[in-house]
Amino acid sequence: MHIKDNLTNFLYDQNYYIAMYDNYLYVFNYLNLDLLTNKKIVLKLEKFKLLIKGENLFISKLLPQEILIKGKIENIGIDYE
């Protein structure tokens, strides 16, 4: 394992991490992208689904465990399946 991976695992020793800023939303350790439209994005996490609603939503960064969503975010909700 690389030093970067060890540091990342140490810093993000959680099931998930969600951070919201002015025009974007960062999610670490999501499992699946269930829905993607310019008005709604649904992410599957370990115990729930994260529902993001807004206008002109798009994915700016997509990695196996990280996603960065940009656009006018109007609502964020949780669906416990």
Secondary structure as UniProt FT lines:
FT   HELIX           3..11
FT   STRAND          17..20
FT   STRAND          24..28
FT   STRAND          32..36
FT   STRAND          40..44
FT   STRAND          49..62
FT   STRAND          66..79
//
